[in-house]
Amino acid sequence: MASPHPDLPRSLAGLSLRDLEYAQAVAELRHFGQAAERCGVSQPALSEQIRKLEAILGVTLFERTRRRVTLTSAGVTLLAQIERVMAEARHLLSLSHEQPQGLAGTVGLGAIETLGPYYLPFVLRLLRVTRPGLSLRLAEGRTARLLDRLAEGALDMVLLAAPVPRGHFSAAPLFFEPFQLAAPPGHALAGLRRLVLDDLPTQDLLLLEEGHCLRDHALSLCDAKPVTRHATGLETLWQMIAAGEGYSLLPELAVSARPELRDLVVCRRLDDPDAGRTIVLAWRASDPREAAFRDLAGQLAANRPPCTHAPAQG
């Protein structure tokens, strides 16, 4: 569709707020020299910018004589609009200065499903006291989906198990969460004096279904081939173990949260320092709030759950 005003400029590239400010000063003071002094420029420079503005607008704003400067009829109309534009520009600056520079307001936080139910309540209690101005919009999911939502901007930060893909994301370690061996009473592993990863059989190892990072960690630690028996979530895995279907490796926070199952499931710590996972806080590498995320990560690391360890350095 053709423009109803074909002679109007198609771009505002040549129009600046500084030029509008010059026009405001001339209209108010009715004097080019005084307006130039107020604006901190020379009179010739100001006069040239006013001529440029008039050329862009296609009208004459001021009548100039040796004795006085007056607004034309078009100038009266356009200066009223210029006043509104400048007021909105000042309002824009005011709003920008009011915006928090760190983490405040509503922030989207995601967590993997095998961590969220057990760690997020801890995070909420801590931040309610230390960061009352921060409101978290929580989400749970599997690693790949959480990273997709983070990349899309639907989430601001996520709690994951390391490693986090490099390039698009940055991350800071929070703590190391050990795994415990969970087996039904009477299982051969339940009675061993010492438990190490190399001694764990793979034939009755129970895992979460594909897509859970906990499954990948367990397979890696046990050097096992994928098994056919799996559960959709940790709660189902608990019940399968209690029913005598096999054993599994469960995160320490999940074990600590279910003391009522101790009569049905025997949980034992492994004599292996590598049996566990490092939990990290991740965010988009392009997010300008990098310092704020690292500050929050430092706070969470300093107040890690008692059953976890400080993450390995390096």
N, C-alpha and C positions, 0 to 999 in steps of 0.2 A: 504494500500500500504506500502510495506517495505521501510524503510529509505535507501537512497542511500549511507549513511555512517553509517553502523550499529555499528561501534566501537566508534562513537562519544557519549559523555555524553548526556543524555536526559534532564538534568536539569542544570540551571545556578545557582543553590542555593549556590554552593561553590565559585562562582566567585564574587569578590567585586571590587568596584571602588578603594578602598584603595590599593588592591593588584596591580592594574594597575598603580596607582600612584607610588608605589614602583618601578615597572619595568621601568617606565619613568625616574625616578631619576637615577637608575643604568645605563640606556642607555645613559643618558646625561652626567653624571659625570665619567662613566667608573670606578667606585670605590664604593664598598659596604659600606665601613666605612663612606665616605662622604655622600653617599645617605641616610644612616641610620640617620646621624646627621641632614640632611635637613628635613627628614620626622619625626623627633622627636621620634625615636624608637632606641632600641639597635641593633647593627649589627647582633647578632644571631637571633633576632626576624625577622628582615628584610630578612635575608637569608632563614629562614624557610618559610616565606610567598612566596618568589620567587620560592622555590622548590615546594610549594603547587600549585602555579599558573602554573608552567611547567607541573606538573602532570595532572592538569585539562585540559590544552591545548593539552597534549600529545606530546609536543616537548621541546627541550632544547633551551632556549632563549639566554643564555650567555655561552661563553667559559671562564672558570676561571683558572687563573694561579696565582702564587705568585706575579708576577710583573704587570699583567694587566688583565682587563676584556674586552672582545670583544663580539660583537653580532654574533650569528650564522646566516647562510643564512635565516633560518626560522625566527630567531629573527628579522632580518631586515624587513621582510614582515609583521610579526605580530605587531612589534612596530609601524609601520606606521598606522595600523588599531587602535592600542591602542591610538595613538595620536588623531585620529578622534573621538573615543568613548569619550575620556576625554574632547575634545573640545565641543562635544554635551552635555555632562553632565554639563559643566560650562555654556553653553547657557541655559540649562534648569533652572539652579539656577537664572540666570539673568532674564529670563522671569518671574519666580515666584516672584521675588522682584519687578517687574514692575506692577504686578497685583494689582488693588485697593482692599483695605481691607474692604471698606464699600460698599455702593450702588453706582455704576457708570456704564457707558456704557448702554447697552440695558437691561431693566428689564421688565418682564411680569407682568402686573397689571390687575386683573379682578375686575368687579363690578357687583352687582346684577342689573337686568334690571330696577327696580323701583328707583334706586339711580344713576346709571351711567350717564344718559343724563343730570342730573341736578347738580351733584357734580363733575364729572370728569373735566369739563371745569375750575372749581374753582381750582382743584388740579394742572392742567397743568399750569395755570397762575402763581400759587404760586411757583412751582418747576422750572419753566423757569427762575425765578429770583434768587431763593435761591440755586438751584442745577443744574447749566447749563450743567454739565457733565453727567447728568442722562437723558436717553432717555426711555420713557415708551412705551411698546408695549401693547396696550389696548385690552381688551376683555370684553364682557358683556354676561350674562347668568343667569340662575336660580341657587339657592344656591347649590343644589346637584351636578350639573354639574361643577360648579366652583371649588368646593372642590375636585371633582375627578381630574380635570386638575391640581389643586395645588398639590395633592398627587403624580400625575404622573411626576411632574416637568415641565409640559408645562407652568405653571404660577409660578411666584416667590412669589406673595402676592395677596390677594383679599380683597375687601371691601364688608362687609356683615352686616346683622343685627344680633345682638346677640340673642340667644347663639350660640357659635361655638362648635362643638363636641370636647371633650377633648381627649388626647392621642396622636394623630398624628399631631395635630395643636396647635399653640400658637396664642394668640390674645391680642391686646391692644385696649381699648375703645378710640374713638375719640370724639364723641359728642352724645347727645340725641336729636333726631329729633321728635318734636311733630306731631301728626296727626291733621288734620282739618276735620270737617264734611263738606261734599260737597253734596248739595241738589239742586234740581231745584227750581226756584222762585215759591212761592206759596205753597211749601211743608210744612206740619205741623211743621217739625223740624226747618225750616228756621225762623219761627217767635217766637220761644221760647226765653224767657228772659235768661234762664240758661240752659246749655247743660251739662249733665253728662252721663257717659256710661250706668248707670243703667236705664236711661229713653229712651234709643234708642230701637225702635221696630226692630224686626228681619224679619218681613214679606216682607219688600221691600228693604232689605239690598242687595246691589250689591257688588260682589267680583270678584277678579281675579281668573282665573282657577287654578286648583291644580298644585302644583309645585312652586308657588310664595310664598315666605315667608310673603309678605304683606297680603296675604289671611289668612295665619295661625295667624298672629298678630291680624287681625280684628276679626276673629272668637273667639280668646281667650279673647280679650278685651270686646267683646259684649256678651260673654257667649252664643253664638248662635250655632244652628245646621247648618251644611252645607246647602247651598241654591243651587237651580238649575240654577239660572240666574248668569252668570259670563261673564267676558270679557277676551280676550287673552292678553291684555296689558293696560297700563294706558291711552293711547290715546283713545282707544275704550271705556274705562270706563268713561272718560270725556264725550264723545258723548252720551253714554247711560243716564248719569245723566242729561245732557242738554236736552235730548229728553223727560224727565219726567218719565223715567223707574224706578227711585228709588234714593236712596242716598248711599253714601259710606264714608269710612274714607281714606283720602289721605295724603301722607307725605307732610310736610311743604315745602320742597325744590321743590317738583313738583307743588304745588299750587303757590309758588312765581314765578315760571318760566312761568306761563300762565295767566298774568293779562288780556289778551284780552278776556278771557272766563268769566269774572266777571259779564257780563250782562246776561249770559246764565246759570251760576251756582253760587249759593250762598255758600260761604265758610266761616265757623265760627270756631273759636277755642273752644275747649272743656274745661269745668271747672273741669278738672281731671288731676292731675299731672302724672298719669300713662299712659295717652293716647299718646303713641308714641313708638319709638323704639330706641335702642342704636346701633349706627354704630361703627363697629370695623375694624381694619386692622388685617388680619390673615396671617400666614405663616406656613411652615412646622416646626414642633418642632425640627426636626433633622438638620435644615439648620444652618450652622455655622455663618451665618450673623445675628444672634439673636440681638446683640447689635445695629447693623445698622438699623434693622427693628423697634426696639423700639425707636431709635432716630428719625426716620422718623415719627412714630406714634405720638411722643411728639410734633414734629413740626406741624403736621396736627391738633392735638388737640388744640394747642396754637393759631392756625389761623383758627378756625372753622367758618363756615358761620354764618352771623349775626342772622339768624332766628332760630338757634339751641341753645341748652343749654349745659353746661358742664355735662358730664356723672356722674351718681351717683357713689359714692365711695363705694368700697367693693363688 
